[in-house]
Amino acid sequence: MFTAPWVCRSCAHSLKRANIFQLIRRASTTAPGGLPTSLFERARKITAEHDQLSTQLAATFDTKVAKRAGEIARVATAFKELEKATASLEELEPLLRSEDAELRELAKDDIESTTAELATLRHNLSVALTPKHPFADMPCLLEIRPGPGGIEGRFFADSVFRMYKDYCSNKGFRTRVVKYEISDAEGVKGNDGELPLQEAVLEVQDEGSYQLFRAEAGMHRVQRVPATETKGRTHTSAVGVWVLPSFPETGSPEMESDFENPESDFYIDPADVKTETMRARGAGGQHVNKTESAIRLTHIPTGTTVSMQDSRSQSQNRVSAWRILRSRIAQQRREAREELARSLRSSVLANSQITRGDKIRTYNYQQDRCTDHRSGLTVANLPNVLIGGDVLDRVIASAQAWLAERDIKALEADEGAAAAEEQKKQAK
């Protein structure tokens, strides 16, 4: 009797006797990227809820019901697609016992393709079940600062800034340079005409850009021979990239209310902020020498400081500084909650956390390659990466895929922790 090639040796069964759903569930607890039974059951309940809400909406429209239905629609769709593919396997099973050899061969081919599709559908359902990041739909701020490496680190920080700016331009994203500050070393330029960047903040104004770029946060390492190197030695420097959510200056009433809501991540008590004015430094002529237009805000409870001098208007610098301060504080609060959640679940993610000190990517000029150390992807054609081309698109996509897998593992770890806690309660 024919045995399907996709059944592992340790649990091989003929398709004649195998219940497809049981096989999927058993395999999903061990196979990479599989779907644990607890998540499968959660998806089933959510789908039933979505069907009930859809019936309710067909009779009478209700805003709250419609909102909830929209929130869980992705899970319901993914679950139904998985059910449909599973049903297809069940329908193909009898054909493997057909006396027609050609029909058996066709059934075998269909089973192989459907089984491959099942793996994708299980992954899609896992992604749909993963809680959406609270800042996912927001615009974002990309903050870029040089790390260890002296003047060479500042030069590469400028390269990273240009890379993201060009990438956004190539993708058609709207951007605004909120801050671009170079060091006092005038006339000094790097390998590709880079300037010694002190700090830059690039706002990507499209909704959802936070979700697109959030995997870019971390330390970006460069290995190359600096323009100032006389002996041809390769130097290693690092650049820090922060990805923060950004509120529009004039957002929706719901978003604006978050500034005044003490429960919001973006709320900051003005009494907790120290404001200082000073004269801007650098290029600017008499304006720099005579006008105290620069602003420094310090959030006293956390020590977080934001300085802004890009505009000649003190009020505009104040508005920009407050936006960045709110974003930094909101991100810190989000990270604190995530850290607390990690401490309460198992250590399944202990070796894969993103921290600002992690080396997430390396740009090697001599070897013409770029490597993302989380996804494991290495690509050639570094010049295309640095101009924000399609090769960088591949690297960013691989980091996003890695982040999605990490979120799925976090979800599964939470489910496992909840199941273990429930077992303890039942055992008492």
PETAMO-V696678 format. One record per pair of residues at least 6 apart in sequence whose ideal C-beta (glycine too) atoms are under 7 Angstrom apart, sorted by the first residue. I is the first residue (numbers start at 1). J is the second residue. If there is no record, write none. Layout:
[[I,J] [I,J]]
//
This chain:
[[1,14] [1,16] [2,96] [2,104] [3,12] [3,14] [4,15] [4,111] [5,112] [6,115] [7,13] [11,26] [15,93] [15,96] [16,93] [16,97] [20,86] [20,89] [20,90] [21,86] [24,86] [24,118] [25,37] [25,40] [27,34] [28,34] [28,35] [28,36] [28,122] [29,36] [29,37] [33,119] [33,122] [33,123] [34,122] [35,122] [35,125] [35,126] [36,412] [36,415] [38,415] [38,419] [39,126] [39,129] [39,412] [39,415] [42,129] [43,75] [43,79] [43,125] [43,129] [44,79] [46,72] [46,75] [46,76] [47,75] [47,76] [47,79] [47,80] [49,72] [50,69] [50,72] [50,73] [50,76] [53,65] [53,68] [53,69] [54,69] [56,65] [57,65] [57,66] [57,69] [74,128] [75,128] [75,129] [78,121] [78,124] [78,125] [78,128] [79,125] [81,121] [82,121] [82,122] [82,125] [85,114] [85,117] [85,118] [85,121] [88,114] [89,111] [89,114] [92,107] [92,110] [92,111] [95,103] [95,104] [95,107] [96,104] [96,107] [98,104] [126,408] [127,404] [127,408] [129,411] [130,407] [130,408] [130,411] [133,211] [134,334] [135,210] [135,245] [136,208] [136,210] [136,211] [137,207] [137,208] [138,207] [138,210] [138,245] [138,246] [139,203] [139,204] [139,205] [139,206] [139,207] [139,209] [139,210] [139,246] [139,248] [140,204] [140,209] [140,210] [140,213] [140,243] [140,244] [140,245] [140,246] [141,178] [141,201] [141,203] [141,244] [141,246] [141,324] [141,327] [142,164] [142,202] [142,204] [142,213] [142,241] [142,243] [143,201] [143,242] [143,244] [144,157] [144,160] [144,161] [144,200] [144,239] [144,241] [145,157] [145,199] [145,240] [146,153] [146,154] [146,157] [146,197] [146,239] [147,153] [147,219] [147,238] [147,239] [147,240] [148,237] [148,238] [149,235] [149,236] [149,237] [149,238] [151,185] [151,196] [152,226] [152,235] [152,237] [153,237] [153,238] [153,239] [154,183] [154,196] [154,197] [154,198] [155,190] [155,191] [155,194] [155,196] [156,222] [156,237] [156,239] [157,197] [157,239] [158,194] [158,195] [158,197] [159,192] [159,194] [159,386] [160,220] [160,239] [160,241] [161,197] [161,200] [161,202] [163,386] [163,388] [163,392] [164,202] [164,388] [165,175] [165,202] [166,387] [166,388] [167,388] [167,392] [168,175] [168,204] [170,388] [170,389] [173,204] [173,206] [173,209] [174,205] [174,206] [175,202] [175,203] [175,204] [175,205] [176,203] [176,205] [177,202] [178,201] [178,202] [178,203] [178,320] [179,199] [179,200] [179,201] [179,308] [179,310] [180,200] [180,310] [181,198] [181,199] [182,195] [182,196] [182,197] [182,198] [183,196] [183,198] [185,196] [188,196] [189,195] [190,227] [191,224] [191,227] [201,324] [203,246] [204,213] [210,243] [210,245] [213,243] [214,243] [215,399] [215,400] [215,403] [216,241] [216,243] [216,396] [216,399] [217,241] [217,242] [217,243] [217,354] [218,241] [218,354] [218,356] [218,358] [218,360] [219,238] [219,240] [219,357] [219,358] [219,359] [219,360] [220,238] [220,239] [220,241] [220,360] [220,361] [220,363] [221,236] [221,238] [221,359] [221,361] [221,362] [222,237] [222,363] [223,234] [223,236] [223,362] [223,364] [223,365] [224,234] [224,235] [224,365] [224,366] [225,232] [225,233] [225,234] [226,235] [229,235] [234,366] [240,356] [244,327] [244,328] [244,331] [245,327] [245,330] [245,331] [246,323] [246,327] [247,255] [247,266] [247,323] [247,326] [249,319] [258,264] [258,266] [258,267] [259,266] [259,267] [261,267] [265,330] [265,333] [265,334] [266,326] [266,330] [268,299] [268,325] [268,326] [268,329] [272,299] [272,300] [272,301] [273,297] [273,298] [273,299] [274,298] [274,300] [275,295] [275,297] [276,296] [277,292] [277,294] [277,295] [277,314] [278,292] [278,294] [278,296] [279,288] [279,289] [279,291] [279,292] [279,294] [280,288] [280,293] [280,294] [280,309] [281,288] [282,288] [287,312] [293,309] [293,312] [293,313] [293,314] [293,317] [294,307] [294,308] [294,309] [294,317] [295,308] [295,314] [295,317] [295,318] [295,321] [296,305] [296,307] [297,306] [297,321] [297,322] [297,325] [298,305] [299,325] [299,329] [302,329] [302,332] [304,325] [304,328] [304,329] [306,321] [306,324] [306,325] [308,317] [308,320] [308,321] [309,317] [310,317] [311,317] [342,349] [345,413] [345,414] [345,417] [346,413] [346,416] [346,417] [348,409] [348,413] [349,406] [349,409] [349,410] [349,413] [352,406] [359,373] [360,372] [360,373] [360,374] [361,370] [361,371] [361,372] [361,373] [362,371] [362,373] [363,370] [363,382] [365,382] [368,380] [368,381] [368,382] [369,378] [369,379] [369,380] [369,382] [370,379] [370,382] [370,385] [370,395] [371,378] [372,395] [372,398] [372,399] [374,399] [374,402] [375,398] [375,399] [375,401] [375,402] [377,395] [377,398] [379,391] [379,394] [379,395] [381,391] [384,390] [384,391] [385,391] [385,392] [385,395]]
//
